[in-house]
């Protein structure tokens, strides 16, 4: 790497020539490939934005000028160029750099970007603030990697032309459906529209109309609309962005660094909102990633010289929960023609890809549009289909209104499968699926469930179809299950009924979901010390099994609840509410779950240790509660065993 070691901030870029900056881009790619081959991360997207990142930091005065990234996994080059090169080996590790942009990490990171389609709205707010504060600050929103399919992006576009701002939106288009044709005429229009002469002429024309009182300030958009109409006539295309009164430039080659710098320089000082359409290639500069963008989005460990992915496979290794879902869905779809699948842009991640392969006309990837995914599913359910709507738990937060109004209120049979429930690991707080149990529990008409293992996941999927007539939620974690033989003969479970996994007499432990396996291992260790624990798998958070709750409240003075979700509002809260409502005043409840804070990024096992959800922590809590001094029977107690500072 010839120049990268000399760059400790974006100011260092400005001392290089354009030709030298090309070498900087090569250095960045080499560095990213080397780093991510040993420490996995989001690969293809960041390789595709190298030239764009260099051009932006070369031309703009960051961090005073704002660059707002949409989906922060495009921003690895940005992190490396802004003083974090030497720490980049810690990316996505506990105590290391975040995999996404985060203002708490660097002043160059203007906004947290773990979810998609936020950049235009956030950047517009910054641009309007700059205008109101009379600050000569440039604001650039970089949106791409599918984010233009999100509704929030269009809400931002719709508002951009009605506010005083000079926002620049860069559409990083890496093979999206909104692409325009590329050819000689388009290249000519790019050069024409971005040239100083053209824009000087355009402004002179406008000022001439204004001096002759042929147009008022309120009518200035007429000139813009006329200009857009002429371009539409020439190209025989209607431009979506210019329909929003946003000046459009492009498409341009996002890997042609000299031309990209030239165009950005020409439009930098233009007034009003504008959009530059940049064409890039995911995985640019690394042939295996260019050929298979989906596979190389986040490929894990790989050999950088051969492109061979290093996948550790053990004999009889348990299946991933997502794969159990995907294979089971195909089995069910083969038997029931009314079953369909829906996912917002994550067919591989949630294994809806199996359904898409087997039944391409009955499986739908709706893009990064979670709210639409839910209401789209509701529409199909209204007409008698049975949609399995699979959305990552943290992404379902974006469709909360639709779950309430479009599904639950109408009692429609939409089966919402929440993948990545609980702590998810290196992607960190923007992706941890820890809020779903708490935010869904207050909604009427929902059945909320969480499987203890893969067999129970299959049982719940069949129960949702054949044992229930309304909306049904199944949440399950990221990662592997418990069994190598994951296929069972699915059973229809009684709604709202848990099960006794193990009898005991000293303490009752209630768990929900796969985290109960950690609890079971902790109970086994406690048994060796003579502590007798009754273990109940609740299966359903709503309706909750009141027979079990009555049984444990009658027979035990100590209850532990364990959940891989926030401690406020989930299983523990439901148990406390039941005990209070039914006047069980002599039972002490100890809740184990996610504390009232955003949990950092790191390996799942590391994070479970931090919050006290690992086997050892649960075991220590059991031992502590078994001591005679802990038996306080006079009041209900809301106890979180592990303080947030742990």
C-alpha positions as CSV (number, residue, x, y, z in Angstrom):
1,X,0.0,0.0,0.0
2,X,1.7,3.1,-1.3
3,X,-0.1,6.0,0.3
4,X,-2.7,4.8,2.8
5,X,-0.3,4.8,5.7
6,X,0.2,8.5,5.2
7,X,-3.6,9.3,5.6
8,X,-4.7,9.9,9.2
9,X,-7.6,12.3,8.3
10,X,-9.4,13.5,5.2
11,X,-7.2,16.6,5.1
12,X,-4.3,14.4,4.1
13,X,-6.1,13.5,0.9
14,X,-6.0,17.0,-0.3
15,X,-2.2,16.9,-0.8
16,X,-2.4,14.2,-3.4
17,X,-2.9,14.6,-7.1
18,X,-5.9,12.9,-8.9
19,X,-3.6,10.2,-10.2
20,X,-2.2,9.6,-6.7
21,X,-5.8,9.4,-5.4
22,X,-6.4,6.5,-7.8
23,X,-3.6,4.7,-6.0
24,X,-5.2,5.6,-2.7
25,X,-8.3,3.8,-3.9
26,X,-6.3,0.7,-4.8
27,X,-4.7,0.9,-1.3
28,X,-8.1,1.0,0.3
29,X,-9.4,-2.0,-1.6
30,X,-6.3,-4.0,-0.7
31,X,-6.6,-3.0,2.9
32,X,-10.3,-3.9,3.1
33,X,-9.8,-7.2,1.4
34,X,-6.9,-8.1,3.8
35,X,-8.8,-7.0,6.9
36,X,-12.1,-8.6,6.1
37,X,-10.6,-11.9,5.0
38,X,-9.4,-12.3,8.7
39,X,-12.1,-10.4,10.5
40,X,-15.5,-10.8,8.8
41,X,-17.7,-7.8,8.0
42,X,-19.8,-6.2,5.2
43,X,-17.6,-6.8,2.2
44,X,-19.2,-6.0,-1.1
45,X,-20.9,-2.8,-0.3
46,X,-17.8,-1.1,1.1
47,X,-15.7,-2.2,-1.9
48,X,-18.3,-0.5,-4.2
49,X,-18.0,2.9,-2.5
50,X,-14.2,3.4,-2.5
51,X,-14.0,6.0,-5.2
52,X,-17.1,7.8,-4.0
53,X,-15.7,8.0,-0.5
54,X,-12.3,9.3,-1.6
55,X,-14.0,11.9,-3.8
56,X,-16.3,13.2,-1.1
57,X,-13.6,13.6,1.5
58,X,-11.2,15.1,-1.0
59,X,-13.7,17.8,-2.1
60,X,-15.6,18.5,1.2
61,X,-14.4,20.0,4.4
62,X,-15.4,17.2,6.7
63,X,-16.4,16.9,9.5
64,X,-17.7,20.5,9.3
65,X,-19.4,19.5,6.1
66,X,-21.7,16.6,6.8
67,X,-21.7,13.2,5.0
68,X,-24.7,11.2,6.0
69,X,-24.4,7.5,5.1
70,X,-27.4,5.3,4.6
71,X,-26.8,1.8,5.8
72,X,-23.4,2.2,7.4
73,X,-21.9,-1.0,6.0
74,X,-21.1,1.1,2.9
75,X,-18.8,3.2,5.0
76,X,-15.7,1.1,5.7
77,X,-13.5,3.4,3.5
78,X,-14.9,6.3,5.3
79,X,-13.9,4.9,8.6
80,X,-10.4,4.1,7.4
81,X,-9.8,7.6,6.0
82,X,-11.1,9.3,9.1
83,X,-8.4,8.2,11.6
84,X,-9.5,4.7,12.3
85,X,-7.2,2.7,10.1
86,X,-5.1,1.4,12.9
87,X,-8.1,0.2,14.8
88,X,-10.0,-1.3,11.9
89,X,-8.9,-4.8,12.9
90,X,-11.2,-4.4,15.9
91,X,-14.2,-3.8,13.6
92,X,-17.4,-5.4,15.0
93,X,-15.5,-6.9,17.9
94,X,-16.3,-6.4,21.6
95,X,-14.8,-3.0,22.6
96,X,-13.8,-2.3,19.0
97,X,-15.1,-0.2,16.2
98,X,-18.8,-0.5,15.3
99,X,-19.7,-2.1,12.0
100,X,-21.8,1.0,11.2
101,X,-21.4,4.8,11.5
102,X,-21.8,6.1,15.0
103,X,-21.2,9.7,16.2
104,X,-20.1,8.4,19.6
105,X,-17.1,6.8,17.8
106,X,-16.0,9.6,15.6
107,X,-17.0,13.2,14.8
108,X,-16.9,12.3,11.2
109,X,-19.8,9.9,11.7
110,X,-22.8,12.3,11.5
111,X,-25.6,9.8,12.2
112,X,-26.1,6.2,13.3
113,X,-26.9,4.1,10.2
114,X,-27.8,0.6,11.0
115,X,-31.2,0.6,9.4
116,X,-31.9,1.8,5.9
117,X,-33.6,4.7,4.1
118,X,-32.8,7.3,6.8
119,X,-30.1,9.4,5.2
120,X,-32.3,11.8,3.1
121,X,-34.5,12.8,6.0
122,X,-31.6,13.1,8.5
123,X,-29.5,15.1,6.0
124,X,-32.4,17.3,5.1
125,X,-32.8,18.2,8.7
126,X,-29.1,19.1,8.9
127,X,-29.3,21.1,5.7
128,X,-32.3,23.1,7.0
129,X,-30.5,23.7,10.3
130,X,-27.5,25.0,8.4
131,X,-29.7,27.4,6.5
132,X,-31.5,28.6,9.6
133,X,-28.2,29.1,11.4
134,X,-26.7,30.9,8.4
135,X,-23.9,28.4,8.3
136,X,-22.0,27.8,5.0
137,X,-22.1,24.1,5.5
138,X,-22.5,21.4,2.8
139,X,-24.6,18.4,3.6
140,X,-24.4,15.2,1.5
141,X,-26.7,12.2,1.9
142,X,-25.3,8.9,0.4
143,X,-28.2,6.5,-0.1
144,X,-27.9,3.1,-1.8
145,X,-27.6,-0.6,-1.4
146,X,-31.3,-1.0,-1.8
147,X,-32.3,1.8,0.5
148,X,-34.3,3.6,-2.1
149,X,-36.9,0.9,-1.8
150,X,-37.8,2.2,1.7
151,X,-40.8,4.5,2.1
152,X,-38.9,6.9,4.4
153,X,-36.6,7.8,1.5
154,X,-39.5,9.0,-0.5
155,X,-40.9,11.0,2.4
156,X,-37.6,12.7,2.6
157,X,-37.5,13.4,-1.2
158,X,-41.1,14.7,-1.1
159,X,-40.1,17.2,1.7
160,X,-36.7,18.2,0.3
161,X,-38.0,20.7,-2.3
162,X,-40.3,22.5,0.1
163,X,-37.6,23.5,2.6
164,X,-34.7,26.0,2.2
165,X,-31.7,23.8,1.7
166,X,-28.8,23.0,-0.6
167,X,-28.8,19.3,0.1
168,X,-26.9,17.0,-2.2
169,X,-28.3,13.4,-2.4
170,X,-26.0,10.8,-3.9
171,X,-27.8,7.7,-5.1
172,X,-25.3,4.9,-5.0
173,X,-27.0,2.6,-7.5
174,X,-25.4,-0.9,-7.5
175,X,-27.9,-2.6,-9.8
176,X,-31.2,-1.2,-8.6
177,X,-34.5,-1.2,-10.5
178,X,-34.6,2.6,-10.8
179,X,-31.7,2.6,-13.2
180,X,-31.8,4.8,-16.3
181,X,-30.4,3.8,-19.7
182,X,-26.7,4.4,-20.1
183,X,-25.4,5.5,-23.5
184,X,-24.0,8.4,-25.6
185,X,-26.9,10.7,-25.1
186,X,-27.0,10.2,-21.4
187,X,-23.2,10.9,-21.2
188,X,-23.8,14.1,-23.2
189,X,-26.6,15.2,-20.8
190,X,-24.4,14.5,-17.8
191,X,-21.6,16.7,-19.2
192,X,-24.1,19.4,-20.2
193,X,-26.1,19.5,-17.0
194,X,-23.0,19.6,-14.8
195,X,-21.0,22.1,-16.7
196,X,-20.4,25.6,-15.5
197,X,-21.4,27.0,-18.9
198,X,-24.7,25.3,-18.9
199,X,-25.6,26.2,-15.4
200,X,-24.4,29.8,-15.9
201,X,-26.7,30.0,-19.0
202,X,-29.6,28.4,-17.0
203,X,-29.2,30.9,-14.2
204,X,-28.9,33.8,-16.6
205,X,-32.1,32.8,-18.3
206,X,-33.9,32.6,-14.9
207,X,-32.5,36.0,-13.8
208,X,-33.5,37.5,-17.2
209,X,-37.1,36.4,-16.7
210,X,-37.1,37.7,-13.2
211,X,-35.7,41.2,-14.2
212,X,-38.4,41.5,-16.8
213,X,-41.0,40.6,-14.3
214,X,-41.9,37.5,-16.4
215,X,-41.5,35.3,-13.4
216,X,-41.8,35.8,-9.6
217,X,-39.8,34.2,-6.8
218,X,-42.8,32.0,-6.1
219,X,-42.9,30.8,-9.7
220,X,-39.2,29.9,-10.0
221,X,-40.1,26.1,-10.0
222,X,-41.7,26.7,-13.4
223,X,-38.3,27.2,-14.9
224,X,-37.1,24.0,-13.2
225,X,-40.1,22.1,-14.4
226,X,-39.7,23.5,-17.9
227,X,-36.0,22.4,-17.9
228,X,-37.0,19.0,-16.7
229,X,-39.7,18.7,-19.3
230,X,-37.2,19.5,-22.1
231,X,-34.9,16.8,-20.8
232,X,-37.8,14.3,-20.6
233,X,-38.7,15.1,-24.2
234,X,-35.2,14.5,-25.4
235,X,-34.6,11.3,-23.5
236,X,-38.2,10.0,-23.9
237,X,-38.1,9.2,-20.1
238,X,-39.8,10.6,-17.1
239,X,-37.4,11.3,-14.3
240,X,-38.8,10.4,-10.8
241,X,-36.5,12.8,-8.9
242,X,-37.2,15.8,-11.1
243,X,-40.9,15.1,-10.5
244,X,-40.0,16.0,-6.8
245,X,-38.5,19.2,-8.1
246,X,-35.0,17.9,-7.3
247,X,-32.4,18.6,-9.9
248,X,-31.1,15.3,-11.3
249,X,-27.6,14.5,-12.6
250,X,-26.5,11.2,-14.0
251,X,-26.1,8.4,-14.1
252,X,-22.3,8.6,-13.8
253,X,-19.6,5.9,-13.4
254,X,-18.9,5.7,-9.7
255,X,-15.5,4.1,-10.3
256,X,-14.2,6.8,-12.6
257,X,-12.5,8.9,-9.9
258,X,-11.4,11.9,-12.1
259,X,-14.8,12.3,-13.7
260,X,-16.6,11.8,-10.4
261,X,-14.4,14.5,-8.7
262,X,-15.0,16.8,-11.7
263,X,-18.8,16.4,-11.5
264,X,-19.0,16.7,-7.8
265,X,-16.9,19.9,-8.0
266,X,-19.2,21.4,-10.6
267,X,-22.4,20.8,-8.6
268,X,-21.0,21.5,-5.2
269,X,-22.0,25.1,-4.9
270,X,-25.3,24.8,-6.8
271,X,-28.3,26.1,-4.7
272,X,-31.3,24.0,-3.9
273,X,-31.7,20.2,-3.5
274,X,-30.0,18.1,-6.1
275,X,-29.4,14.4,-6.8
276,X,-26.4,12.7,-8.3
277,X,-27.0,9.2,-9.6
278,X,-23.8,7.2,-9.3
279,X,-23.5,3.7,-10.8
280,X,-21.2,1.3,-8.8
281,X,-20.5,-2.4,-8.6
282,X,-20.7,-4.2,-5.3
283,X,-17.5,-6.0,-4.6
284,X,-15.6,-3.8,-7.1
285,X,-12.0,-4.9,-7.5
286,X,-12.4,-8.4,-6.1
287,X,-13.6,-10.7,-8.8
288,X,-15.4,-13.3,-6.7
289,X,-17.4,-10.6,-5.0
290,X,-18.3,-8.9,-8.3
291,X,-19.6,-12.2,-9.7
292,X,-21.7,-13.0,-6.7
293,X,-22.8,-9.8,-4.8
294,X,-25.3,-11.6,-2.5
295,X,-22.9,-14.2,-1.4
296,X,-20.2,-11.6,-0.8
297,X,-22.4,-9.1,1.0
298,X,-21.0,-10.5,4.3
299,X,-19.1,-13.6,3.4
300,X,-17.4,-14.5,6.7
301,X,-13.8,-15.7,6.7
302,X,-12.2,-16.3,3.3
303,X,-8.9,-16.8,1.5
304,X,-8.1,-13.5,-0.1
305,X,-5.8,-15.1,-2.7
306,X,-8.2,-17.8,-3.9
307,X,-11.6,-16.3,-3.0
308,X,-12.4,-19.5,-1.2
309,X,-14.8,-19.0,1.7
310,X,-13.7,-20.7,4.9
311,X,-16.8,-22.4,6.3
312,X,-16.3,-24.5,9.4
313,X,-18.6,-27.5,9.1
314,X,-18.7,-30.1,11.8
315,X,-20.3,-33.5,11.4
316,X,-23.9,-33.6,12.7
317,X,-23.8,-29.8,13.2
318,X,-27.2,-28.4,14.2
319,X,-29.1,-26.4,11.5
320,X,-29.4,-22.7,11.7
321,X,-32.9,-21.6,13.0
322,X,-33.3,-19.6,9.8
323,X,-32.7,-22.7,7.7
324,X,-35.1,-24.8,9.7
325,X,-37.7,-22.1,9.0
326,X,-36.9,-22.0,5.3
327,X,-37.1,-25.8,4.8
328,X,-40.2,-26.2,6.9
329,X,-41.9,-23.4,5.0
330,X,-41.3,-25.3,1.7
331,X,-42.6,-28.5,3.2
332,X,-45.8,-26.8,4.3
333,X,-46.2,-24.9,1.0
334,X,-46.0,-28.3,-0.8
335,X,-49.0,-29.4,1.2
336,X,-51.0,-26.2,1.3
337,X,-51.3,-24.0,-1.9
338,X,-52.6,-21.0,0.2
339,X,-49.2,-20.6,1.9
340,X,-47.1,-17.7,0.6
341,X,-43.9,-16.1,1.8
342,X,-42.9,-12.4,2.2
343,X,-39.6,-10.8,3.2
344,X,-38.2,-7.3,3.0
345,X,-34.9,-7.7,1.1
346,X,-33.5,-10.5,3.2
347,X,-34.4,-13.7,1.3
348,X,-30.9,-15.3,1.9
349,X,-30.6,-14.0,5.5
350,X,-33.9,-15.5,6.6
351,X,-33.8,-18.4,4.2
352,X,-36.9,-17.4,2.3
353,X,-34.7,-18.1,-0.7
354,X,-35.7,-21.8,-0.3
355,X,-39.3,-20.9,-0.9
356,X,-38.4,-18.6,-3.7
357,X,-36.5,-21.4,-5.5
358,X,-39.3,-24.0,-4.9
359,X,-42.3,-21.7,-5.5
360,X,-41.1,-18.5,-7.2
361,X,-44.7,-17.2,-7.8
362,X,-45.6,-17.6,-4.2
363,X,-42.6,-15.9,-2.5
364,X,-42.0,-12.2,-2.6
365,X,-39.0,-10.0,-1.8
366,X,-40.5,-6.5,-1.4
367,X,-37.3,-4.7,-0.9
368,X,-36.2,-2.7,2.2
369,X,-39.9,-1.9,3.0
370,X,-40.9,-3.5,6.2
371,X,-44.1,-1.5,6.7
372,X,-45.2,-2.5,3.1
373,X,-44.3,-6.1,3.8
374,X,-46.7,-6.3,6.7
375,X,-49.6,-4.5,5.0
376,X,-48.9,-6.4,1.7
377,X,-49.2,-9.6,3.8
378,X,-52.4,-8.4,5.4
379,X,-53.9,-7.8,1.9
380,X,-53.2,-11.3,0.9
381,X,-54.5,-12.7,4.1
382,X,-57.7,-10.7,3.6
383,X,-58.2,-12.7,0.4
384,X,-57.7,-16.1,2.0
385,X,-53.9,-16.7,1.5
386,X,-51.7,-17.6,4.5
387,X,-48.7,-15.3,4.4
388,X,-45.5,-16.1,6.4
389,X,-44.0,-12.6,6.7
390,X,-40.4,-13.1,7.8
391,X,-38.7,-9.9,9.1
392,X,-35.7,-9.5,11.4
393,X,-36.9,-8.6,14.9
394,X,-35.2,-5.2,15.0
395,X,-36.5,-4.4,11.5
396,X,-40.0,-5.2,12.5
397,X,-39.9,-2.1,14.7
398,X,-40.3,-0.1,11.5
399,X,-43.7,-1.7,10.8
400,X,-45.2,-1.4,14.3
401,X,-48.1,0.8,13.1
402,X,-48.9,-1.8,10.4
403,X,-48.9,-4.7,12.8
404,X,-51.5,-2.8,15.0
405,X,-53.8,-1.3,12.4
406,X,-53.5,-3.6,9.3
407,X,-53.1,-7.0,11.0
408,X,-54.1,-7.1,14.6
409,X,-57.1,-4.8,14.5
410,X,-58.6,-6.8,11.6
411,X,-57.6,-10.1,13.1
412,X,-56.0,-11.2,9.8
413,X,-54.1,-14.5,9.6
414,X,-50.6,-13.1,9.0
415,X,-47.9,-15.3,10.5
416,X,-45.0,-12.9,11.5
417,X,-41.7,-14.8,11.9
418,X,-39.2,-12.6,13.7
419,X,-35.7,-13.9,12.8
420,X,-32.7,-12.7,14.9
421,X,-34.8,-12.4,18.1
422,X,-32.5,-11.4,21.1
423,X,-28.9,-10.5,21.0
424,X,-27.4,-10.9,17.5
425,X,-23.7,-10.2,18.0
426,X,-21.3,-8.1,15.9
427,X,-23.9,-6.0,14.2
428,X,-24.7,-4.4,17.6
429,X,-27.4,-2.3,19.0
430,X,-29.1,-1.3,15.7
431,X,-29.7,-5.0,15.0
432,X,-30.3,-6.6,18.4
433,X,-33.8,-8.0,18.4
434,X,-34.5,-7.4,22.0
435,X,-37.6,-5.2,22.0
436,X,-40.1,-7.4,20.2
437,X,-41.6,-9.3,23.2
438,X,-42.1,-6.0,25.0
439,X,-43.5,-3.9,22.1
440,X,-45.8,-6.6,20.8
441,X,-47.3,-7.8,24.1
442,X,-49.7,-4.9,24.5
443,X,-51.3,-5.4,21.1
444,X,-54.7,-7.1,21.2
445,X,-55.5,-10.2,19.1
446,X,-51.8,-11.3,18.7
447,X,-50.5,-14.7,19.7
448,X,-46.9,-14.3,20.6
449,X,-44.6,-17.4,20.8
450,X,-40.9,-18.3,20.9
451,X,-39.6,-21.9,20.3
452,X,-37.3,-23.6,22.7
453,X,-35.6,-25.5,19.9
454,X,-36.0,-26.4,16.2
455,X,-38.7,-29.0,16.8
456,X,-40.7,-26.5,18.6
457,X,-40.2,-24.0,15.8
458,X,-41.7,-26.5,13.4
459,X,-44.5,-27.2,15.8
460,X,-45.3,-23.5,16.1
461,X,-45.3,-22.9,12.3
462,X,-47.9,-25.7,12.0
463,X,-49.9,-24.4,14.9
464,X,-50.0,-20.9,13.3
465,X,-51.5,-22.4,10.1
466,X,-53.8,-25.1,11.5
467,X,-54.4,-24.3,15.1
468,X,-55.2,-20.6,15.0
469,X,-57.3,-18.2,12.9
470,X,-55.7,-14.9,13.6
471,X,-52.3,-13.2,13.6
472,X,-49.5,-15.2,15.0
473,X,-45.9,-14.2,16.0
474,X,-43.0,-16.6,16.2
475,X,-39.6,-15.2,17.3
476,X,-36.4,-17.2,17.2
477,X,-32.7,-16.4,17.6
478,X,-29.8,-16.0,15.2
479,X,-27.6,-19.0,15.0
480,X,-27.7,-22.8,15.4
481,X,-30.3,-24.8,17.2
482,X,-29.8,-27.8,19.5
483,X,-30.4,-30.9,17.3
484,X,-28.5,-32.4,14.3
485,X,-31.7,-34.3,13.5
486,X,-33.9,-31.2,13.3
487,X,-36.8,-32.7,11.4
488,X,-39.6,-33.9,13.6
489,X,-43.3,-34.8,12.9
490,X,-44.8,-31.4,13.6
491,X,-47.6,-31.2,16.1
492,X,-50.3,-28.6,16.6
493,X,-49.7,-27.1,20.1
494,X,-52.5,-25.8,22.4
495,X,-52.5,-22.0,22.2
496,X,-51.3,-20.3,25.4
497,X,-50.0,-23.5,27.0
498,X,-46.4,-24.0,28.3
499,X,-44.8,-27.2,29.4
500,X,-42.9,-28.5,32.4
501,X,-39.4,-29.5,31.4
502,X,-38.2,-30.6,34.8
503,X,-39.7,-30.9,38.2
504,X,-38.2,-29.3,41.3
505,X,-39.1,-28.1,44.8
506,X,-36.8,-25.1,45.7
507,X,-37.2,-22.5,43.0
508,X,-39.3,-22.3,39.8
509,X,-37.6,-21.0,36.7
510,X,-39.7,-19.8,33.8
511,X,-38.1,-19.2,30.4
512,X,-39.3,-18.4,27.0
513,X,-37.5,-19.2,23.8
514,X,-34.2,-20.8,23.0
515,X,-32.4,-18.9,25.8
516,X,-34.1,-21.5,28.0
517,X,-31.4,-24.0,26.9
518,X,-28.8,-21.8,28.8
519,X,-31.2,-21.9,31.8
520,X,-31.4,-25.7,31.5
521,X,-27.7,-26.1,31.6
522,X,-27.5,-23.8,34.6
523,X,-30.2,-25.8,36.4
524,X,-28.2,-29.0,35.7
525,X,-25.2,-27.5,37.4
526,X,-27.3,-26.3,40.3
527,X,-28.7,-29.8,40.8
528,X,-25.1,-31.1,41.4
529,X,-25.1,-28.8,44.4
530,X,-28.3,-30.1,45.7
531,X,-30.5,-27.2,44.6
532,X,-33.8,-28.5,43.1
533,X,-35.2,-26.3,40.3
534,X,-38.5,-26.7,38.5
535,X,-38.1,-25.5,34.9
536,X,-41.0,-24.4,32.7
537,X,-40.8,-23.5,29.1
538,X,-43.6,-21.0,28.7
539,X,-43.7,-21.2,24.8
540,X,-46.3,-18.4,24.6
541,X,-45.9,-15.0,26.0
542,X,-49.4,-14.1,24.9
543,X,-51.8,-15.6,25.9
544,X,-49.6,-16.6,28.8
545,X,-50.3,-19.9,30.6
546,X,-52.1,-18.8,33.7
547,X,-52.4,-22.4,35.0
548,X,-48.6,-22.6,35.2
549,X,-48.4,-19.2,36.8
550,X,-51.0,-20.2,39.4
551,X,-49.1,-23.5,40.0
552,X,-45.7,-21.9,40.6
553,X,-47.2,-19.0,42.7
554,X,-48.9,-21.5,44.9
555,X,-46.0,-23.9,45.4
556,X,-42.9,-21.7,45.2
557,X,-41.6,-18.6,47.1
558,X,-38.9,-17.9,44.6
559,X,-39.5,-17.5,40.8
560,X,-36.8,-16.7,38.2
561,X,-37.8,-15.5,34.7
562,X,-35.3,-15.7,31.9
563,X,-35.8,-14.1,28.5
564,X,-33.5,-12.9,25.6
565,X,-35.2,-9.6,25.5
566,X,-35.5,-6.3,27.4
567,X,-36.3,-6.8,31.0
568,X,-39.0,-4.1,30.9
569,X,-42.2,-5.3,29.4
570,X,-41.5,-8.9,28.5
571,X,-42.0,-12.2,30.3
572,X,-40.8,-11.0,33.7
573,X,-43.2,-8.1,33.6
574,X,-46.1,-10.3,32.5
575,X,-45.4,-12.7,35.5
576,X,-45.3,-9.7,37.9
577,X,-48.6,-8.4,36.5
578,X,-50.3,-11.7,36.9
579,X,-49.1,-12.1,40.5
580,X,-50.2,-8.6,41.4
581,X,-53.6,-8.9,39.8
582,X,-54.2,-12.2,41.5
583,X,-52.9,-11.1,44.9
584,X,-50.0,-13.6,45.2
585,X,-48.2,-11.5,47.8
586,X,-45.7,-14.0,49.1
587,X,-43.7,-14.7,46.0
588,X,-40.4,-13.1,45.0
589,X,-39.7,-12.7,41.3
590,X,-36.2,-12.3,40.0
591,X,-36.0,-11.3,36.4
592,X,-33.1,-12.1,34.1
593,X,-33.0,-10.3,30.7
594,X,-31.5,-7.4,28.8
595,X,-31.0,-4.4,31.1
596,X,-32.4,-0.9,30.3
597,X,-29.7,0.1,28.0
598,X,-28.5,-0.4,24.4
599,X,-26.1,-3.4,24.4
600,X,-22.8,-3.0,22.5
601,X,-21.5,-5.2,19.6
602,X,-19.5,-8.4,20.1
603,X,-19.8,-12.1,19.9
604,X,-23.1,-13.4,21.2
605,X,-21.5,-15.4,24.0
606,X,-19.6,-12.3,25.1
607,X,-22.7,-10.2,25.1
608,X,-24.7,-12.9,27.0
609,X,-21.9,-12.7,29.7
610,X,-22.2,-9.0,29.9
611,X,-25.9,-8.9,30.5
612,X,-26.0,-12.1,32.6
613,X,-27.8,-14.5,30.2
614,X,-25.0,-17.0,29.8
615,X,-25.2,-20.3,31.6
616,X,-22.6,-19.4,34.3
617,X,-24.4,-16.2,35.2
618,X,-27.8,-17.9,35.4
619,X,-26.2,-20.6,37.6
620,X,-24.7,-18.0,39.9
621,X,-28.0,-16.3,40.3
622,X,-29.7,-19.6,41.2
623,X,-27.0,-20.3,43.8
624,X,-27.4,-16.8,45.3
625,X,-31.2,-17.1,45.5
626,X,-30.9,-20.6,47.2
627,X,-29.2,-19.1,50.2
628,X,-31.5,-18.8,53.3
629,X,-31.0,-15.0,53.5
630,X,-32.6,-14.6,50.1
631,X,-35.9,-16.0,51.1
632,X,-38.0,-12.9,51.6
633,X,-41.6,-13.8,51.4
634,X,-43.5,-10.7,52.4
635,X,-43.6,-8.7,49.2
636,X,-43.5,-9.0,45.4
637,X,-40.1,-7.8,44.2
638,X,-39.1,-6.5,40.9
639,X,-35.4,-7.6,40.8
640,X,-32.9,-7.3,38.0
641,X,-30.0,-9.6,39.1
642,X,-27.4,-7.9,37.0
643,X,-26.9,-4.1,37.1
644,X,-26.4,-2.3,33.8
645,X,-22.9,-1.3,34.7
646,X,-21.8,-5.0,34.8
